[in-house]
Amino acid sequence: MSKIKILGSVIFLVCFLVFTVIGVGMFPHWSKATQTNERTAVQLKDSPAGDKAGERVEPSSVSLDSQPLSQDYPEEPAPAQVADSLPPAEAEEVVSPAVEPQPGTEPSEEVLDQNPVNSESPSKVIAANTQPEELAPTPLPGTPDTPVHPYYDEAGNPPTAPGLAMRERRFNPEEGKMAYLTFDDGPYPSTTPKILAILAEENVRATFFDLGKQAELYPDLLKAEYEQNHAIGNHTYSHNMAEVYMSPQDFLADVKKAEEIFYQTIGIRPQIVRAPGGTVGHFNINYFNAVDAEGYLMEDWNVDPGDTRVHLMPADQLVQQVEEQIQGKERVVILLHDLAGKDTTIEALPKIIKILKDQGFSFGVLDPHVRPVVFPAGLTQ
């Protein structure tokens, strides 16, 4: 009997050891499989749509707010930091042969008012309408067979090109020779007040295409321009071409950011826009369509004396360039800048005004009712 008990005990002990070895061997595999399933479940739960199940998802390195804002201009930056000027490109029937602007240059503006300045009681400029006027619905995009026609004609018919969809407009009639002085990139305390003083002395109105960031720094100068009956145009907030030309949506976002500053400062929302560096080389049909859909009117130029091509272009050369480029033209939109340090522009301004007066030009300002000068090259891009 004792032998049977001993044998049974041995068999039990052997079985126990066998089952123990088998259990220890299998448990780690079961545990690892469970952990793997848990990780997979977490990945599927947190993965964006389109990720493969079970793949590790790395956090995105680009956020919606990752685009850096350009740094504010210092109070008196060197002109080379922000200046951009282009030789006049071909625009309308009155523009001399096209010379494509280089990136970092500026376009000219269009007129708000075609009437000569009234020194007694000029009406307040509505360069920036609080609300855009009623306009015809935007037409359907042009077909592949649509011919390319230049920018708006005198009757307000829109330009045409394959894929282009821009609305009809109504422009005020113009009588005689018209000149539109435009100043970009301001306001600046070292230059803008001097330009305003010259314009007041000469009884001439002008259009200022201001930067939102400069108006934010110097709101009193923006108010002075507006209160002295000059027109205000939108030249974007930042003038940072690397950012504003990432897409039409980025361009419009920068324009609207500047627009809000103008509205908070002087109570108007400019509907005329000048693209940093001009539309040539930067705009294409998608930009024109997007800008037009928001009710804005683009403005370039057809006379560029080149006051940003070098740090200081001699005043006599600026005057000479204007005199040469206005020959044979009935409407001129002249590109100038009120950047810090533009002393020769200030020096040349009275002489430029005298030449224009001597040749029979009246002075006006740009607004949505004035036919714009725009480089047509972007219509085919």
C-alpha positions as CSV (number, residue, x, y, z in Angstrom):
1,M,0.0,0.0,0.0
2,S,2.8,2.4,0.9
3,K,4.4,1.7,-2.5
4,I,1.2,2.7,-4.3
5,K,1.1,5.9,-2.3
6,I,4.7,6.7,-3.1
7,L,4.1,6.0,-6.8
8,G,1.0,8.2,-6.9
9,S,2.9,11.0,-5.2
10,V,5.7,10.8,-7.8
11,I,3.2,10.8,-10.7
12,F,1.4,13.8,-9.2
13,L,4.6,15.7,-8.7
14,V,5.7,15.0,-12.3
15,C,2.4,16.2,-13.7
16,F,2.5,19.3,-11.6
17,L,6.0,20.2,-12.9
18,V,5.0,19.5,-16.5
19,F,1.9,21.8,-16.3
20,T,3.9,24.4,-14.5
21,V,6.6,24.5,-17.3
22,I,3.9,24.6,-20.0
23,G,2.0,27.5,-18.2
24,V,5.2,29.6,-17.7
25,G,6.2,29.1,-21.3
26,M,2.8,30.2,-22.7
27,F,2.0,33.1,-20.4
28,P,4.6,35.6,-21.8
29,H,3.3,35.0,-25.4
30,W,-0.3,35.6,-24.2
31,S,0.8,38.7,-22.4
32,K,2.7,40.2,-25.4
33,A,-0.3,39.6,-27.7
34,T,-2.6,41.3,-25.3
35,Q,-0.2,44.4,-25.1
36,T,0.1,44.5,-28.9
37,N,-3.7,44.5,-29.3
38,E,-4.0,47.3,-26.8
39,R,-1.4,49.5,-28.7
40,T,-3.2,48.8,-32.0
41,A,-6.5,49.9,-30.5
42,V,-5.0,53.2,-29.3
43,Q,-3.4,53.9,-32.7
44,L,-6.7,53.3,-34.5
45,K,-8.6,55.5,-32.1
46,D,-6.1,58.4,-32.4
47,S,-5.0,58.1,-36.0
48,P,-6.3,60.7,-38.6
49,A,-8.5,59.3,-41.4
50,G,-6.5,57.5,-44.0
51,D,-3.7,56.2,-41.7
52,K,-3.2,52.4,-41.9
53,A,-4.3,50.4,-38.9
54,G,-1.4,49.4,-36.6
55,E,1.0,52.0,-38.0
56,R,2.6,54.4,-35.6
57,V,1.3,57.9,-36.1
58,E,3.7,60.7,-35.6
59,P,2.3,64.1,-34.6
60,S,2.2,66.6,-37.4
61,S,5.1,69.0,-37.6
62,V,3.0,71.7,-39.3
63,S,0.1,73.4,-37.4
64,L,-2.5,75.8,-38.8
65,D,-0.7,78.7,-37.1
66,S,2.8,77.6,-38.1
67,Q,3.3,80.3,-40.8
68,P,5.5,82.9,-39.2
69,L,4.4,86.5,-39.3
70,S,7.0,88.9,-40.7
71,Q,8.6,91.0,-38.1
72,D,7.3,94.5,-37.6
73,Y,9.2,97.2,-39.4
74,P,11.5,99.2,-37.1
75,E,10.6,102.8,-36.8
76,E,12.9,103.9,-39.5
77,P,14.0,100.8,-41.5
78,A,16.5,101.0,-44.2
79,P,14.6,101.4,-47.5
80,A,16.2,98.3,-49.0
81,Q,14.4,96.2,-46.4
82,V,10.9,97.0,-47.8
83,A,11.4,98.8,-51.0
84,D,10.1,97.3,-54.2
85,S,9.8,99.0,-57.5
86,L,9.3,97.7,-61.0
87,P,9.7,99.2,-64.4
88,P,6.3,100.0,-65.9
89,A,4.8,96.9,-67.6
90,E,2.5,96.9,-70.5
91,A,-1.0,97.9,-69.3
92,E,-4.0,99.0,-71.3
93,E,-3.5,100.7,-74.6
94,V,-1.6,103.6,-73.0
95,V,1.3,101.7,-71.5
96,S,4.7,101.5,-73.0
97,P,6.3,98.2,-73.9
98,A,6.1,95.6,-71.1
99,V,9.1,95.2,-68.8
100,E,8.3,92.6,-66.3
101,P,8.8,93.7,-62.7
102,Q,11.2,91.9,-60.5
103,P,10.0,90.3,-57.3
104,G,10.2,92.9,-54.5
105,T,8.9,95.8,-56.5
106,E,5.7,97.7,-56.4
107,P,2.8,98.5,-58.7
108,S,0.9,101.6,-59.3
109,E,-2.7,102.6,-58.5
110,E,-5.8,103.7,-60.1
111,V,-7.9,106.8,-59.8
112,L,-10.6,107.5,-57.3
113,D,-11.6,110.7,-58.7
114,Q,-11.1,111.9,-62.2
115,N,-12.0,115.5,-61.5
116,P,-9.4,118.2,-60.9
117,V,-8.8,119.1,-57.3
118,N,-11.4,121.5,-55.9
119,S,-9.5,123.8,-53.5
120,E,-12.6,125.2,-51.9
121,S,-14.5,122.2,-50.6
122,P,-13.3,118.8,-52.0
123,S,-15.6,116.0,-51.1
124,K,-14.4,113.3,-48.7
125,V,-12.7,110.5,-50.7
126,I,-14.4,107.2,-50.7
127,A,-11.4,105.2,-51.7
128,A,-12.3,102.7,-49.2
129,N,-16.0,102.0,-49.2
130,T,-17.6,100.9,-46.0
131,Q,-19.6,98.6,-48.2
132,P,-18.9,97.7,-51.8
133,E,-21.4,99.0,-54.4
134,E,-23.9,96.7,-56.0
135,L,-22.2,94.9,-58.8
136,A,-23.3,92.5,-61.4
137,P,-23.0,88.8,-60.5
138,T,-19.7,87.2,-61.2
139,P,-19.9,85.5,-64.6
140,L,-19.0,81.9,-65.2
141,P,-15.4,81.1,-65.9
142,G,-14.3,81.5,-69.5
143,T,-14.0,78.3,-71.6
144,P,-10.7,77.1,-73.1
145,D,-11.6,78.9,-76.3
146,T,-12.2,82.3,-74.6
147,P,-10.0,85.0,-76.2
148,V,-7.6,87.0,-73.9
149,H,-8.6,90.6,-73.7
150,P,-6.8,93.3,-71.6
151,Y,-8.1,94.6,-68.3
152,Y,-11.3,96.6,-68.0
153,D,-12.3,98.8,-70.9
154,E,-13.9,102.2,-70.6
155,A,-17.4,100.7,-70.7
156,G,-16.6,98.5,-67.7
157,N,-16.5,95.3,-69.6
158,P,-14.3,92.8,-67.7
159,P,-11.1,91.2,-69.0
160,T,-11.5,87.8,-70.5
161,A,-9.2,84.7,-70.6
162,P,-9.7,81.0,-70.3
163,G,-10.8,80.3,-66.7
164,L,-11.2,84.0,-65.8
165,A,-14.4,85.1,-64.2
166,M,-14.6,88.8,-63.3
167,R,-17.7,91.0,-62.9
168,E,-18.7,94.0,-65.0
169,R,-18.1,97.4,-63.4
170,R,-19.2,101.0,-63.9
171,F,-16.5,103.6,-64.2
172,N,-16.8,107.4,-64.1
173,P,-16.1,109.1,-67.4
174,E,-12.8,111.0,-67.6
175,E,-12.3,114.3,-69.4
176,G,-8.9,115.4,-70.6
177,K,-5.6,114.1,-69.4
178,M,-5.6,112.5,-66.0
179,A,-2.7,111.9,-63.6
180,Y,-2.8,109.8,-60.5
181,L,0.0,110.1,-58.0
182,T,0.4,107.0,-55.8
183,F,2.6,106.4,-52.8
184,D,3.3,102.9,-51.5
185,D,4.6,101.2,-48.4
186,G,3.8,104.0,-45.8
187,P,3.1,105.7,-43.7
188,Y,6.4,106.7,-42.2
189,P,7.0,109.7,-39.9
190,S,10.1,110.9,-41.7
191,T,8.6,111.1,-45.1
192,T,4.8,111.0,-45.2
193,P,4.2,114.4,-43.5
194,K,6.6,116.1,-45.9
195,I,4.8,114.6,-48.9
196,L,1.4,115.7,-47.4
197,A,2.8,119.2,-47.0
198,I,3.9,119.3,-50.7
199,L,0.5,118.0,-51.9
200,A,-1.3,120.6,-49.8
201,E,0.8,123.4,-51.1
202,E,0.3,122.3,-54.7
203,N,-3.4,121.6,-54.2
204,V,-3.1,118.1,-55.5
205,R,-4.7,114.9,-54.2
206,A,-3.0,111.5,-54.3
207,T,-3.6,107.9,-53.4
208,F,-1.7,106.2,-50.6
209,F,-1.4,102.4,-50.8
210,D,-0.6,101.8,-47.1
211,L,0.6,98.8,-45.3
212,G,-1.5,97.5,-42.4
213,K,1.5,97.1,-40.1
214,Q,2.6,100.7,-40.8
215,A,-0.9,102.1,-40.2
216,E,-0.9,100.1,-36.9
217,L,2.4,101.8,-35.9
218,Y,1.4,105.3,-37.0
219,P,-2.4,105.6,-36.9
220,D,-2.2,109.4,-36.8
221,L,-0.4,109.5,-40.1
222,L,-3.1,107.3,-41.7
223,K,-5.7,109.7,-40.3
224,A,-3.8,112.7,-41.6
225,E,-3.8,111.2,-45.2
226,Y,-7.5,110.6,-45.0
227,E,-8.5,113.8,-43.4
228,Q,-6.6,115.8,-46.0
229,N,-8.9,114.2,-48.6
230,H,-6.4,111.7,-50.1
231,A,-7.5,108.2,-51.1
232,I,-6.5,105.2,-49.1
233,G,-5.7,101.9,-50.8
234,N,-4.8,98.5,-49.3
235,H,-1.2,97.3,-49.9
236,T,-1.6,94.2,-47.6
237,Y,-0.7,94.0,-43.9
238,S,2.8,92.6,-44.1
239,H,4.2,93.1,-47.6
240,N,5.9,89.8,-47.1
241,M,5.8,88.3,-50.5
242,A,7.0,84.9,-49.4
243,E,3.8,84.6,-47.3
244,V,1.2,86.5,-49.2
245,Y,1.8,84.7,-52.5
246,M,1.6,81.2,-51.0
247,S,-2.0,81.0,-52.3
248,P,-4.9,83.3,-53.2
249,Q,-6.4,82.6,-49.7
250,D,-3.1,83.7,-48.0
251,F,-3.1,86.9,-50.1
252,L,-6.7,87.7,-49.2
253,A,-6.1,87.0,-45.5
254,D,-3.2,89.5,-45.4
255,V,-5.4,92.1,-47.2
256,K,-8.3,91.6,-44.8
257,K,-5.9,91.9,-41.8
258,A,-4.8,95.3,-43.1
259,E,-8.4,96.2,-43.9
260,E,-9.5,95.7,-40.3
261,I,-6.8,98.1,-39.1
262,F,-7.9,100.7,-41.6
263,Y,-11.5,100.3,-40.6
264,Q,-10.7,100.6,-36.8
265,T,-8.6,103.7,-37.5
266,I,-10.5,105.8,-40.1
267,G,-13.8,103.9,-40.5
268,I,-13.4,102.7,-44.1
269,R,-12.6,99.5,-45.8
270,P,-10.5,100.1,-48.9
271,Q,-11.8,98.3,-52.0
272,I,-8.8,99.1,-54.1
273,V,-5.7,96.9,-53.6
274,R,-2.2,97.0,-54.8
275,A,-0.2,93.7,-54.8
276,P,3.3,93.8,-53.3
277,G,5.6,93.8,-56.2
278,G,2.8,94.2,-58.6
279,T,0.6,91.6,-60.2
280,V,3.1,90.6,-62.9
281,G,5.1,87.5,-61.7
282,H,2.8,87.1,-58.7
283,F,-0.8,86.9,-59.8
284,N,-2.5,84.3,-62.0
285,I,-6.1,83.7,-63.0
286,N,-6.8,82.1,-59.6
287,Y,-5.7,85.2,-57.8
288,F,-7.7,87.5,-60.0
289,N,-10.8,85.4,-59.6
290,A,-10.4,85.2,-55.8
291,V,-9.8,88.9,-55.4
292,D,-12.8,89.8,-57.7
293,A,-15.1,87.5,-55.8
294,E,-14.4,89.5,-52.6
295,G,-15.2,92.8,-54.4
296,Y,-11.7,94.2,-54.6
297,L,-10.2,96.0,-57.6
298,M,-6.5,95.5,-58.4
299,E,-4.3,98.4,-59.3
300,D,-0.9,98.5,-61.0
301,W,0.8,101.4,-62.7
302,N,2.1,102.7,-66.1
303,V,4.8,105.2,-65.0
304,D,7.6,104.1,-62.7
305,P,10.4,106.6,-62.2
306,G,12.3,104.0,-60.2
307,D,12.6,105.5,-56.7
308,T,13.2,102.1,-55.1
309,R,15.6,100.6,-57.7
310,V,18.5,102.0,-55.7
311,H,18.7,103.4,-52.2
312,L,18.6,107.0,-53.4
313,M,17.8,107.7,-57.0
314,P,18.9,111.2,-57.8
315,A,16.0,113.6,-57.9
316,D,16.8,114.9,-61.4
317,Q,16.7,111.3,-62.7
318,L,13.3,110.7,-61.1
319,V,12.0,113.8,-62.8
320,Q,13.5,112.8,-66.2
321,Q,12.0,109.3,-66.0
322,V,8.5,110.8,-65.3
323,E,8.9,113.3,-68.2
324,E,9.9,110.5,-70.6
325,Q,7.3,107.9,-69.6
326,I,4.3,110.2,-69.7
327,Q,4.9,111.1,-73.4
328,G,1.9,110.0,-75.5
329,K,-0.3,109.0,-72.6
330,E,-3.6,110.5,-71.7
331,R,-3.9,108.7,-68.3
332,V,-0.9,108.1,-66.1
333,V,-0.7,106.2,-62.8
334,I,2.7,107.1,-61.3
335,L,4.4,104.8,-58.8
336,L,6.2,106.5,-55.9
337,H,7.0,105.5,-52.4
338,D,6.9,107.3,-49.0
339,L,9.4,104.8,-47.4
340,A,11.8,106.1,-44.8
341,G,14.8,107.8,-46.3
342,K,13.2,108.7,-49.7
343,D,14.6,112.2,-49.6
344,T,15.1,112.5,-53.3
345,T,11.5,111.4,-54.0
346,I,10.4,114.3,-51.7
347,E,12.8,116.6,-53.5
348,A,11.5,115.6,-57.0
349,L,7.8,115.7,-56.2
350,P,7.2,119.4,-56.8
351,K,9.0,119.2,-60.1
352,I,7.0,116.2,-61.2
353,I,3.8,117.9,-60.3
354,K,4.9,121.0,-62.3
355,I,5.7,118.9,-65.4
356,L,2.3,117.2,-65.2
357,K,0.5,120.6,-64.9
358,D,2.5,122.1,-67.7
359,Q,1.5,119.2,-70.0
360,G,-2.2,119.7,-69.2
361,F,-2.8,116.9,-66.7
362,S,-5.5,117.2,-64.1
363,F,-5.0,115.2,-60.8
364,G,-7.3,112.6,-59.4
365,V,-7.4,109.7,-56.9
366,L,-8.1,106.1,-57.4
367,D,-11.3,104.3,-56.3
368,P,-13.5,101.5,-57.5
369,H,-15.2,103.9,-60.0
370,V,-12.0,104.7,-61.8
371,R,-10.8,102.4,-64.6
372,P,-7.6,100.7,-63.3
373,V,-4.3,100.1,-64.9
374,V,-3.3,96.5,-64.4
375,F,-0.6,94.4,-66.1
376,P,-2.3,91.9,-68.3
377,A,0.4,89.2,-68.2
378,G,-1.3,87.5,-65.2
379,L,-4.4,86.8,-67.2
380,T,-2.6,84.1,-69.1
381,Q,-0.9,82.4,-66.2
